[in-house]
Amino acid sequence: MKFFFQASKLSKLINDDSDHINYLEQKRNVLFSQFCFMATIFALIQASFDLYDGFPMVMAIDILIAIILIAGYFLNENRKHKTARLLVLLASNFLLFSFAAVVPKEVGIYLLFYPLVAFSFIAIEFKYRRHSYVLALLAIVLNIILLYTNFQPFGTINLQPTDPSISFAINLLISIVLLSLGIDFLLKINNTAENKLLDNQKHTEKLAAEINEKNLSLEKTNEELDRFVYSTSHDLRAPLASILGLINLTELEEEPIPEEVARYLQMMKERVNSLDDFIQDIIDYSRNSRVEVVLKKLNFNKLIDNVIDHNRYLENAQQVEIRSNININRPLELDRSRISRVLNNLVSNAVKYNDMSKENPTVDINAHLDDNTLIVTVSDSGKGIRDEIKDKVFNMFYRGTDQSTGSGLGLYIAREMMQKMDGDLKFSSVAGKGTTFTVTLPIKPA
């Protein structure tokens, strides 16, 4: 028996380096080669007994079975697996039927149908299982015919062997060995699958533990970095405020300041204010990531008025007409800090980058509720945003024009804040006509 289970060594399909995905298919192919190899040996042994008993016709059937099995073996070894299986299994059904029809029932040829049906399901891939069912149905039909005709479908042909019990024992042995191979195959596959599952589970648990540990470390690092950025930014604003105060004091001196010095002081003030704005952007970005959304009821009309007032003293603001149309008549629950920061950024950009060469530069702020969604648009009469840079507008540190004096963080932070509030920020722009930014934000029902 050990010899038969080592028959797989005759197969060139064995690959010890095969991965788990190909393991099942490889085992199925090797098993089929085992089946063909051992069934060929048994067929030749049976042929020798039939020749000894003086039945050359039955011996011819044995040899034909052996030839088909050898053909199936070589087709399978040359990776024509589907053709090999269909040839062997289909031919075996008809040859076993023919064999069982010319010998007594006591010889036990019908026993070979059992491993044949089993191998029809084991050897053929699951995706071709309809072929397995067809072959199984064929075996059942052929057996029914044998039973219905009392094992004489071709008439009274009774090639009696010298000792039917020997032939029965051989056929029983073949059936047991082949079924044992099939069961062994299923047990190996099941054991391998279970081991792989356990290995994968252990590996997954190990990875999960490592990821969790790294996440905790990363969270700690992020928190420390946020605290550092926030603290450092605040600390940097203090000396800037001192510098700005000294500049203001210098400008208030009774002695007239030379024009050149006054120009330098103004440039210094602009640089200090620009740096202060940049630091404020960093603080806002850090606060947005650390602080949860806090909703409070507020009057949206007053909020817009505050935003407009905040931007009235920007450069060129006196030349730009800021108009508002707020169609909201109830308090809204909003995160005041974030929504104010977003709207201030949009309105200040609309003022700064407006087209002053136009007769009436304008900024239009419109707001209304659509069901439970707040929709705010901020439109300007500027030069518009060029098509080639539209996908970069919300990038961190991106500045779209040479006129820009900001940090390039404003719109990036604005969209981050909108996403933090489960809202969205988009824009549309037409060259030469202007740009419209649209804020959409879910609101709790009244």
C-alpha positions as CSV (number, residue, x, y, z in Angstrom):
1,M,0.0,0.0,0.0
2,K,2.9,2.3,0.8
3,F,4.0,1.9,-2.8
4,F,0.7,3.1,-4.2
5,F,0.7,6.2,-2.0
6,Q,4.2,7.1,-3.2
7,A,3.1,6.9,-6.9
8,S,2.9,10.7,-7.0
9,K,6.7,10.7,-7.3
10,L,6.2,9.7,-10.9
11,S,4.4,13.0,-11.5
12,K,6.4,16.0,-12.8
13,L,3.6,18.3,-11.6
14,I,4.9,18.3,-8.0
15,N,6.3,21.7,-6.9
16,D,7.2,22.1,-3.3
17,D,7.5,25.8,-3.7
18,S,3.8,26.1,-4.8
19,D,2.0,28.9,-3.0
20,H,-1.3,28.3,-1.1
21,I,-3.4,29.6,-4.0
22,N,-2.1,26.9,-6.4
23,Y,-1.8,24.2,-3.8
24,L,-5.3,22.7,-4.3
25,E,-5.0,22.7,-8.1
26,Q,-1.6,21.1,-7.9
27,K,-2.8,18.4,-5.5
28,R,-5.8,17.7,-7.8
29,N,-3.5,17.3,-10.8
30,V,-1.1,15.0,-9.0
31,L,-4.0,12.9,-7.6
32,F,-5.3,12.4,-11.1
33,S,-1.9,11.2,-12.3
34,Q,-1.9,8.8,-9.3
35,F,-5.3,7.6,-10.3
36,C,-4.3,6.9,-13.9
37,F,-1.0,5.3,-12.9
38,M,-2.4,2.9,-10.4
39,A,-5.6,2.1,-12.4
40,T,-3.3,1.2,-15.3
41,I,-1.4,-1.2,-13.2
42,F,-4.7,-2.8,-11.9
43,A,-6.1,-3.0,-15.5
44,L,-2.9,-4.8,-16.7
45,I,-3.1,-7.2,-13.7
46,Q,-6.7,-7.9,-14.5
47,A,-5.8,-8.4,-18.1
48,S,-3.3,-11.1,-17.1
49,F,-6.0,-12.9,-15.1
50,D,-8.4,-12.7,-17.9
51,L,-5.8,-14.1,-20.3
52,Y,-5.1,-16.9,-17.9
53,D,-8.8,-17.7,-17.7
54,G,-9.0,-17.8,-21.5
55,F,-11.1,-14.7,-22.1
56,P,-9.1,-12.7,-24.8
57,M,-12.2,-10.4,-25.4
58,V,-12.3,-9.3,-21.8
59,M,-8.5,-9.0,-21.8
60,A,-8.8,-6.6,-24.8
61,I,-11.2,-4.4,-22.8
62,D,-8.7,-4.4,-19.9
63,I,-5.9,-3.4,-22.3
64,L,-8.1,-0.7,-23.9
65,I,-8.8,0.7,-20.4
66,A,-5.1,0.7,-19.7
67,I,-4.4,2.6,-23.0
68,I,-7.0,5.2,-22.2
69,L,-5.5,5.6,-18.6
70,I,-2.0,6.0,-20.0
71,A,-3.2,8.6,-22.5
72,G,-5.0,10.4,-19.7
73,Y,-1.8,10.3,-17.6
74,F,0.4,11.8,-20.3
75,L,-2.2,14.5,-21.2
76,N,-2.4,15.4,-17.5
77,E,1.3,15.5,-17.1
78,N,1.5,17.8,-20.2
79,R,-1.0,20.2,-18.4
80,K,-4.0,19.4,-20.6
81,H,-5.9,18.6,-17.4
82,K,-9.5,19.1,-18.4
83,T,-9.1,17.0,-21.6
84,A,-7.4,14.3,-19.7
85,R,-10.1,14.1,-17.0
86,L,-13.0,14.1,-19.4
87,L,-11.4,11.5,-21.6
88,V,-10.6,9.1,-18.8
89,L,-13.8,9.5,-16.7
90,L,-16.1,9.4,-19.7
91,A,-14.4,6.4,-21.4
92,S,-14.1,4.6,-18.0
93,N,-17.8,4.7,-17.5
94,F,-18.6,3.1,-20.9
95,L,-15.8,0.5,-20.6
96,L,-16.8,-0.5,-17.1
97,F,-20.4,-0.9,-18.4
98,S,-19.2,-3.0,-21.3
99,F,-17.0,-5.1,-18.9
100,A,-19.8,-5.6,-16.4
101,A,-22.1,-6.7,-19.3
102,V,-20.0,-9.7,-20.3
103,V,-19.0,-11.1,-17.0
104,P,-21.1,-12.5,-14.1
105,K,-22.3,-10.1,-11.4
106,E,-20.2,-12.0,-8.9
107,V,-17.0,-10.6,-10.5
108,G,-17.9,-7.2,-8.9
109,I,-17.0,-4.9,-11.8
110,Y,-19.8,-2.6,-10.7
111,L,-17.8,-1.8,-7.6
112,L,-15.4,0.3,-9.7
113,F,-18.3,2.8,-10.4
114,Y,-18.0,4.0,-6.8
115,P,-14.4,5.4,-7.0
116,L,-15.2,6.6,-10.5
117,V,-18.1,8.8,-9.3
118,A,-16.0,10.0,-6.4
119,F,-13.1,11.0,-8.7
120,S,-15.6,12.7,-11.0
121,F,-16.1,15.3,-8.2
122,I,-12.6,15.3,-6.8
123,A,-10.6,15.5,-10.0
124,I,-12.7,18.1,-11.8
125,E,-12.5,21.8,-10.7
126,F,-15.4,23.2,-8.8
127,K,-16.2,25.7,-11.5
128,Y,-16.7,22.8,-13.9
129,R,-18.8,20.8,-11.4
130,R,-21.6,20.5,-14.0
131,H,-19.3,18.0,-15.8
132,S,-19.0,16.1,-12.5
133,Y,-22.8,15.9,-12.2
134,V,-23.1,14.7,-15.8
135,L,-20.5,12.0,-15.3
136,A,-22.2,10.9,-12.0
137,L,-25.6,10.8,-13.7
138,L,-24.1,8.7,-16.5
139,A,-22.7,6.2,-14.0
140,I,-26.1,6.0,-12.3
141,V,-27.9,5.4,-15.6
142,L,-25.5,2.7,-16.7
143,N,-25.9,0.9,-13.3
144,I,-29.6,1.1,-13.6
145,I,-29.4,-0.5,-17.0
146,L,-27.2,-3.3,-15.6
147,L,-29.6,-3.9,-12.8
148,Y,-32.7,-3.7,-15.0
149,T,-31.2,-6.3,-17.5
150,N,-29.7,-8.5,-14.7
151,F,-26.2,-7.5,-15.9
152,Q,-26.9,-8.8,-19.5
153,P,-27.8,-5.6,-21.6
154,F,-26.1,-7.2,-24.7
155,G,-27.9,-10.5,-24.3
156,T,-26.7,-13.8,-22.7
157,I,-23.0,-13.3,-22.6
158,N,-21.5,-15.0,-19.6
159,L,-17.7,-15.2,-19.6
160,Q,-17.2,-17.1,-16.5
161,P,-13.7,-16.7,-14.9
162,T,-12.0,-19.7,-13.2
163,D,-12.6,-18.2,-9.7
164,P,-15.0,-15.2,-9.6
165,S,-14.1,-14.6,-6.0
166,I,-10.5,-13.7,-7.0
167,S,-11.8,-11.2,-9.6
168,F,-14.3,-9.8,-7.0
169,A,-11.4,-9.4,-4.5
170,I,-9.3,-7.6,-7.0
171,N,-12.1,-5.2,-8.0
172,L,-12.9,-4.6,-4.3
173,L,-9.3,-3.9,-3.6
174,I,-9.1,-1.5,-6.5
175,S,-12.2,0.3,-5.3
176,I,-10.9,0.6,-1.7
177,V,-7.5,1.8,-2.8
178,L,-8.9,4.5,-5.2
179,L,-11.5,5.6,-2.7
180,S,-8.7,5.8,0.0
181,L,-6.7,8.0,-2.3
182,G,-9.7,10.3,-2.7
183,I,-10.4,10.4,1.0
184,D,-6.7,11.0,1.7
185,F,-6.8,13.9,-0.8
186,L,-9.8,15.5,0.9
187,L,-8.2,15.0,4.4
188,K,-4.9,16.6,3.2
189,I,-6.7,19.5,1.6
190,N,-8.8,20.0,4.7
191,N,-5.8,19.8,7.0
192,T,-3.8,22.2,4.9
193,A,-6.7,24.7,4.7
194,E,-7.1,24.5,8.5
195,N,-3.3,25.0,9.1
196,K,-3.3,27.9,6.6
197,L,-6.3,29.4,8.3
198,L,-4.6,29.2,11.7
199,D,-1.3,30.6,10.3
200,N,-3.2,33.5,8.7
201,Q,-5.1,34.1,11.9
202,K,-1.9,34.2,14.0
203,H,-0.2,36.4,11.4
204,T,-3.3,38.7,11.3
205,E,-3.3,38.9,15.1
206,K,0.4,39.7,15.1
207,L,-0.1,42.4,12.4
208,A,-3.1,43.8,14.3
209,A,-1.0,44.1,17.4
210,E,1.9,45.8,15.6
211,I,-0.5,48.2,13.8
212,N,-2.2,49.0,17.1
213,E,1.1,49.7,18.8
214,K,2.2,51.9,15.9
215,N,-1.1,53.7,15.9
216,L,-0.7,54.5,19.6
217,S,2.8,55.7,19.0
218,L,1.7,57.7,16.0
219,E,-1.2,59.2,18.0
220,K,1.2,60.2,20.8
221,T,3.6,61.7,18.3
222,N,0.9,63.6,16.5
223,E,-0.5,65.0,19.8
224,E,3.0,66.1,20.9
225,L,3.6,67.7,17.5
226,D,0.3,69.5,17.6
227,R,1.0,70.8,21.1
228,F,4.5,71.9,19.9
229,V,3.1,73.6,16.8
230,Y,0.3,75.3,18.7
231,S,2.6,76.4,21.6
232,T,5.4,77.6,19.3
233,S,3.0,79.5,17.1
234,H,1.5,81.3,20.1
235,D,5.0,82.1,21.4
236,L,6.0,83.5,18.0
237,R,3.1,85.9,17.9
238,A,4.2,87.7,21.0
239,P,7.5,89.2,19.6
240,L,5.7,90.0,16.4
241,A,3.1,92.0,18.3
242,S,6.0,93.8,20.1
243,I,7.7,94.6,16.8
244,L,4.4,95.9,15.4
245,G,3.9,98.0,18.5
246,L,7.4,99.6,18.1
247,I,6.7,100.4,14.5
248,N,3.4,102.1,15.4
249,L,5.2,104.1,18.2
250,T,7.8,105.2,15.7
251,E,5.1,106.4,13.3
252,L,3.6,108.4,16.1
253,E,6.8,110.3,16.9
254,E,6.3,114.1,16.8
255,E,9.5,114.5,14.8
256,P,8.6,114.1,11.1
257,I,9.8,110.8,9.7
258,P,11.8,110.9,6.5
259,E,9.8,109.6,3.6
260,E,12.3,106.8,2.9
261,V,12.1,105.6,6.6
262,A,8.3,105.8,6.5
263,R,8.3,103.6,3.4
264,Y,10.6,101.1,5.2
265,L,8.4,101.1,8.3
266,Q,5.4,100.4,6.1
267,M,7.2,97.5,4.4
268,M,8.2,96.1,7.8
269,K,4.6,96.4,9.0
270,E,3.3,94.5,6.0
271,R,5.9,91.7,6.5
272,V,5.1,91.4,10.2
273,N,1.4,91.3,9.4
274,S,2.0,88.7,6.7
275,L,4.1,86.6,9.1
276,D,1.4,87.0,11.8
277,D,-1.3,85.8,9.3
278,F,0.9,82.8,8.5
279,I,1.3,81.9,12.1
280,Q,-2.5,82.3,12.6
281,D,-3.0,79.9,9.7
282,I,-0.8,77.3,11.5
283,I,-2.7,77.8,14.7
284,D,-6.0,77.4,12.9
285,Y,-4.8,74.2,11.2
286,S,-3.5,72.8,14.5
287,R,-6.7,73.7,16.3
288,N,-8.9,72.2,13.6
289,S,-7.2,68.8,14.0
290,R,-7.3,68.9,17.8
291,V,-10.6,70.5,18.7
292,E,-13.9,68.7,18.2
293,V,-16.8,70.4,16.5
294,V,-18.8,72.5,18.9
295,L,-22.3,73.4,17.8
296,K,-24.1,76.5,19.1
297,K,-27.1,78.4,18.0
298,L,-26.3,81.6,16.3
299,N,-27.9,84.2,14.0
300,F,-26.4,83.6,10.6
301,N,-27.3,87.1,9.4
302,K,-25.3,88.7,12.1
303,L,-22.4,86.2,11.4
304,I,-22.3,87.4,7.8
305,D,-22.4,91.1,8.9
306,N,-19.4,90.4,11.2
307,V,-17.5,88.8,8.3
308,I,-18.2,91.8,6.0
309,D,-17.1,94.2,8.8
310,H,-13.9,92.2,9.3
311,N,-13.0,92.6,5.7
312,R,-14.0,96.2,5.1
313,Y,-10.5,97.6,5.8
314,L,-8.5,95.3,3.5
315,E,-6.5,96.8,0.8
316,N,-8.8,97.8,-2.1
317,A,-11.8,97.0,0.0
318,Q,-13.1,100.6,-0.4
319,Q,-13.3,100.0,-4.2
320,V,-15.2,96.7,-3.9
321,E,-18.9,96.6,-3.2
322,I,-19.7,93.7,-0.9
323,R,-23.4,92.7,-1.2
324,S,-25.2,90.1,0.8
325,N,-28.5,88.2,0.3
326,I,-29.2,86.0,3.3
327,N,-32.5,84.1,3.0
328,I,-32.4,82.5,6.5
329,N,-34.9,83.4,9.2
330,R,-34.1,81.0,12.0
331,P,-31.1,80.4,14.3
332,L,-28.7,77.7,13.1
333,E,-26.5,75.3,15.1
334,L,-23.0,75.8,13.8
335,D,-19.4,75.7,14.9
336,R,-19.0,79.5,15.0
337,S,-15.2,79.4,15.0
338,R,-14.8,77.2,12.0
339,I,-17.6,78.6,9.8
340,S,-16.4,82.2,10.5
341,R,-12.8,81.2,9.6
342,V,-14.0,79.7,6.3
343,L,-16.3,82.6,5.3
344,N,-13.6,85.2,6.3
345,N,-11.1,83.4,4.1
346,L,-13.5,83.3,1.1
347,V,-14.6,86.9,1.4
348,S,-11.0,88.2,2.0
349,N,-9.8,86.3,-1.1
350,A,-12.8,87.7,-3.1
351,V,-11.8,91.2,-2.1
352,K,-8.0,90.8,-2.6
353,Y,-8.1,89.2,-6.0
354,N,-11.0,91.1,-7.5
355,D,-10.5,92.8,-10.8
356,M,-10.0,96.5,-10.0
357,S,-9.9,97.4,-13.7
358,K,-13.6,96.7,-14.0
359,E,-16.1,99.5,-13.6
360,N,-17.9,98.1,-10.5
361,P,-15.9,95.3,-8.7
362,T,-18.3,93.3,-6.5
363,V,-18.4,90.5,-4.0
364,D,-21.8,88.8,-3.6
365,I,-22.6,86.6,-0.6
366,N,-25.7,84.5,-0.8
367,A,-27.1,82.0,1.7
368,H,-30.2,79.8,1.9
369,L,-31.4,76.5,3.4
370,D,-32.2,73.6,1.1
371,D,-34.1,71.2,3.4
372,N,-31.5,70.6,6.1
373,T,-28.5,71.8,4.2
374,L,-26.9,75.3,4.5
375,I,-25.7,76.6,1.1
376,V,-23.5,79.7,1.0
377,T,-21.9,81.1,-2.1
378,V,-19.2,83.8,-2.3
379,S,-18.8,85.2,-5.8
380,D,-16.4,87.8,-7.1
381,S,-16.0,89.8,-10.3
382,G,-12.3,88.9,-10.6
383,K,-10.3,87.5,-13.5
384,G,-11.2,83.9,-12.7
385,I,-9.0,80.9,-12.1
386,R,-7.1,79.4,-15.0
387,D,-8.1,75.9,-16.0
388,E,-4.6,74.5,-15.6
389,I,-4.4,75.4,-11.9
390,K,-8.0,74.5,-10.9
391,D,-7.0,71.2,-9.5
392,K,-4.3,72.8,-7.3
393,V,-6.4,75.5,-5.6
394,F,-7.0,73.5,-2.4
395,N,-3.4,72.2,-2.2
396,M,-1.4,73.1,0.9
397,F,1.0,76.1,0.4
398,Y,-0.3,76.6,-3.2
399,R,-0.5,80.3,-4.4
400,G,-2.1,80.7,-7.7
401,T,-0.9,84.2,-8.7
402,D,2.1,86.5,-8.3
403,Q,-0.3,88.9,-6.5
404,S,-0.8,86.5,-3.7
405,T,0.9,87.5,-0.4
406,G,-0.6,84.8,1.8
407,S,0.8,81.6,3.0
408,G,-1.0,79.3,0.6
409,L,-2.8,77.7,3.5
410,G,-6.1,79.6,3.5
411,L,-8.2,77.5,1.1
412,Y,-6.5,74.3,2.2
413,I,-7.5,75.0,5.9
414,A,-11.0,76.2,4.8
415,R,-11.7,72.9,3.1
416,E,-10.2,70.9,6.0
417,M,-12.6,72.7,8.4
418,M,-15.6,72.1,6.1
419,Q,-14.7,68.4,6.1
420,K,-14.3,68.4,9.8
421,M,-17.9,69.7,10.0
422,D,-19.1,67.0,7.5
423,G,-19.5,69.7,4.9
424,D,-17.9,70.5,1.6
425,L,-16.3,73.4,-0.2
426,K,-16.2,73.6,-4.0
427,F,-15.8,76.3,-6.6
428,S,-16.5,77.2,-10.2
429,S,-14.7,79.8,-12.3
430,V,-15.1,81.5,-15.6
431,A,-12.1,83.3,-17.1
432,G,-12.6,87.0,-17.2
433,K,-15.9,86.9,-15.3
434,G,-15.0,85.7,-11.8
435,T,-15.1,82.8,-9.3
436,T,-17.8,81.4,-7.1
437,F,-17.0,79.3,-4.0
438,T,-19.9,77.2,-2.6
439,V,-20.1,76.0,1.0
440,T,-22.5,73.2,1.7
441,L,-23.1,72.1,5.3
442,P,-25.7,69.8,6.9
443,I,-27.8,71.5,9.6
444,K,-29.8,70.0,12.4
445,P,-33.6,70.3,11.7
446,A,-35.4,73.1,13.4
